[in-house]
């Protein structure tokens, strides 16, 4: 790139940072779609959650940048899958987020406990803690905490969807998926986290329960560290990967995170692609981790980040063990917006439906969304 072009790119970056605006999660879909539908006022780049890729592609907002990014090893396979729809790339991964098991080191030390190695040990440890310390949840769990529940489904060999050719089908009602749901539901009840208080809790609620000292464990993300450290448990906790079915195994986790894409309406495509590449480069990902703690999408950058900050180690191990993305289909947006899975989990833990009935109802709603 000649000096004049580099100067233009830098000036563009400065202008974009100055003009960038944050869109709250609960209004992101409507506002992003509005930008797609109004090209004259749309930006050149958009940062978006990786669960929204397929929906944005269907909406016609994202540019296909496969040719520009061909052969670029900027991220690992799991992250690249989050910008891929039908074999084409619609952006570049910026950072990833993954969940693991936070636990109170002081409580575990006082009770002579070790971090659980299987879902069964997790449930037994939860009951022991609540029995010995009735004011504490073993782990805080939430009926509306979908991404806290799904690792149990995946660890049992189940899934939320399966794909046949170009067609997606619900899989939450498969036998293995139901076994995972039952393992998750076993954490609710008067011997740990009563449904009357925990059925409606979401991910933020469980993090706050742990951070405030009301829980001895919680499934939380690398991105929740600041929230935890803002509470009284700061300096009194550690993190391990969420255990899989066998001791030493790690439960597959959902790989969240954000991507950067170029809007199809951009009249500065070359500059926009160049800026996207710069913002998502391995070097920039490393600097973003140092400044804000976001895990790099690049495996190499994560290794370097882990060496600089040991806190990242259990989350990097979780990513290395294998993660699962949401289905790359526009129908997922309807499933997500319709709260299909949170409703399913809440029906089960509250006792309104048994596992078979709730998963069957959720599967029907998911299949309806995928057929649209």
N, C-alpha and C positions, 0 to 999 in steps of 0.2 A: 504494500500500500504506500503510495507516495506521500511525502510530508503534508501536502495540502489536504489530501484525503484523510490522513490521520487527524489533522487539526479539525476538520469538519466532523469527524466521528466523535472526537472528544467534546467538541462544542455541543453536539447532539446529545451526548450522554449527560452533560451538565444540565441541559435544558430539560431532558426527560426526568431526571431526578428531581429537579425543581418543580416540575409540573405534575409528577406522579401523585395519584390519589389512592387512598386505601378504601376498599369496598368491604363492608362487613360480610361475614360468611353467610348469614341468613338472607342477604339480599343480593348475593353475588350473581346468581343465575339471571335474575331479571335485568340487572344493570349491564351485565356483560352482553346479554342478548340485545339490549337496546343499542349498545355500541356497534354490534354487528349490523344492525338494521339502519344505522345512520352513519354511513361511511365518511361523510363530510366532516363530522366532528369526532370520528374514532381515532384512537392513538395508533401508532405503528406497531407497538409491542404490547403484549398483555401477559401478566403473570397470573397463572391460574392453578387451581388445585388439580392434582393428577386424577381425581375421580371424575372430573368434568370433561376430559379429553374427547370422548366419543360424542357427547352431547354438543360440544362446540363445533366439532367437525360436521355433524349433521346440520347444525344451524348455519353452516356456510361461513363461519367467521374466521377460521384458521387457515393459513396458507400451507400448502404441501411444500415442505422444505427438504424432501428426501435427497434431491440432487445436491443441494448445497452442503448437507451434512454427511454425505456418503463417506464411509470409511473413517469417520471422526470418532476416536475412542474417548469421548468426553464423559461417559458414564457407564455403569455396569449394565448387564442385561436386564435386571429387574427394573431399573430406572428407565432404560430405553423403551421397555414395553409400555410404560405409562404415557409415552408420547406417540405410540404406534397404533394405527387403526387400519386394518386390512392391508398390512404390510407397508404402509406409508408413514413417514415421520411428519408430525404436525407441531414440532417444537423441540426444545432441548431441556433436559432436566436441570433444575437449579439446586435443589436440596431434597433430602429424604427425611422422613420422620418414622420412628418405629417405637413400639412399646415393649417394656420389660417389667420385671417384678421388683418394686421398691419394698424394702422391709426395714423395720426398726431394729437396729443393732442392739440397743439397750434392752428392749423387751425380749428379744431372742436370747441374749446373754443371761438375763435374769431367770428365764424359764428353762435354760439349758437346751434350746432348740437350734436346729441347723436349717438352712434354707431348704425348702421342699424340692424334691427331685422328680416328682411325678404329680399329675393332677390329684391322684388319691392322697398322696402325702400333703398336698396343698390343702385339701378339704379337712384332713385329720388335724393338721397344724392350726387351721382356722378355728376348729372346735375347741382345741386345747387352749388356745389363747383366750377365746371368749369365755371359756369356763373359769380360767384362772384370773382373767381381768375382764369382768362383765361389762365394764364401761367401754371396752374396745371391741370394734369389729376385728375379726381375724384378718381377712382382707376386706376392705370396703369394696362392694360390688354393686353395680347398678343394672336394673332391668332394661334401661334405655341406653346402655353402653355397648353398642353393637361391636365396636372394634376391640373391646375387652373380651367379648364372648367368642368371637370368631376363631381365635387361636385354638380354643378347645375343640371346635368343629374340625379344623384342619389337622390338629394333632391326632384325631381319631380316624383320619383317612377320609373324612367327609369334605363337602364343599358347599358353596351357596349356589353355584351354577355349573353347568357343563355345556360344552359346545360341540355340535355335530355339523360339520361343514360350516356354513355361514349362519346356522341357527343356534340360538341360545335357549337353554332349558333350565328351569329351577332344579336344584339338587338338595335343598334343605330338608326334603322329606325322605332322602335315602337313609338306609339303616345306619350307616357309619356317621352320617351327619346328625342323626337323632341321638346316637350314643354320645357325641360331643356336646350336644345341647343338654343332655341329661347331666353330664359332668359339670357343666357350667351352672345349671340349676341347683346342683347339690350344695353350692356355696351360699344359697339363700335359706333362711329359716331362723327360728328363734335361737338356734345354737351357734349362729354367727351373725348374719345380717338379715333381720326380720323383713319379710316382704312388705309389711305395712309402712316401713321407712325406706326400704331400698329398691322396691319395684320401680319407682319413678325416677331413680337417680340416673344421671348420665355420666359421661366421662369426667367433666369438670367437677361434678359433685363428689366423685370418688377421689379425685386428686385433692380436693379441698378437705375431705374427711381425713386423709392421710396427713396433709400439711398441718392441719389444726390439732393433730394429736389424738384423733378419735378412732384411728385404725392402725393396726400393726403392719399391714401390708396393703398394697394397691398396685393395680396394673396401670402404669403411666408411661408417658413418652419421654424421650430425651429432651423434648421441647417443654416439658413440665418442670424442669429443674428449678427455674427461678421461682415458680409458684411454691414449690416445696420448701425452698430455702427461705422464703419469706415468712414461714411459720415457725412454731416452737421446736419442730423436729430437726431443724438445721443442725448438721454435724452429728446426728444420731441415727443415720440411716445408711444403707448400702443398696446396691442394685445388682440383680442377677437376671439372666435370661429366663423367660417363663418356661417352666419345664415341660418336656414332651412326655409321651407315654412310658418310655423306658428311661431309667436313670442315666444321665449323661446326654440325653437327647434334648433338643430345644424345640419348643412348639413353634410352628410357622406363624409368623406375624404378618399383619397387614402393613404394607409399605406405603405410607402416605408421603406427602411432600408436595412441592410446587414445581411447575415448569414455566418456561417462557416461550411464547409463540409469537409469530408474526401474523398480523391480521391480513386477510386476503385483500382487503381494500387499501392497504398501504400504498402510497405513491412514492415511497422511498425504500423499496424492497431491498436493494443492495446494502444500503446503510443499516436498515433494520436487521437484516440477517447478520451483518458484521457485528452489530451491537449485541444481538442475541448470543452469538458465539463468544464474544468477550465476557459478557455477564455470566455465562455458564461455563467458562473455562475452568480447568482444574485449579489454576492459581486463584481465580476469583472465589471459587467454592471454598478454598482453604482460608481465604481472608474473611469470608462470610462466617465461617465457623469460629474463627478467633474473635470476631466482633460481636456475634449474636448467638453463637452456639448451635447453628443449624448444621446437621450432618451433611457432608458432601455427597452428591450423587455418584461421584467418581470413587471407585474402590481404592485407587491409589491415593487420592486426597484424603480419604477416610483413614487409611493406614497412618499417614503423616499426622492427621489430627489426633488420632488415638495416642500416638507417641507424645504429643504435646499435652494432652488432657486425658488422664486415665479414666475419668468418669465416663468417657465415650465407649470404653471397652465392652461392656455387656450389650450395648446396642449394636456395635459393630459385629460382635459375635452372632447376634440374632440375625442381622442382615446376611452375614456369610452363610448361616445355616439354611437360608431359603425363606423367601417371603412370598406373599400371594397378593396380586393386585385385584381390584374390582373388575368385573367383566367389561371388556372394551366394546360396549354396545350402547347406543343412545337410550335404550330401554332402561339402563341402570339409573339414569337421571329421574325417571318416573318412580322407580322402586325406592330410591333414596328420598325423593321429595314426599312420597306417600308414606314414609315411616314404616315400611312393610316389616323390616326385620326388628326394629325396636318394639313395634306392636306385638310381634310374635313372642319375643322374649318376655315382655311384660305380662302377656296373657298366661305364660307358663309359670313364671315365678309368683304371680299373684294368685294362681290356682283357678283362674277363670277357664282355662283349657288345659288338657294334658298335652304332652309333647307331640303325640301323633296328630291330634286334631289341630294344634296350632301350626305345626310345620306344614301340614297339608293345606291349610287355608293360606299360609304365606306363599306356598308354591303356586297355588292357583293365581294369586294376585301378581306374582312375578311373571308367570307365563303370559298373562294378559298384557302386561307391560311390554314384554319382548315381542309380542305379535303385532303391536301397533306400528 
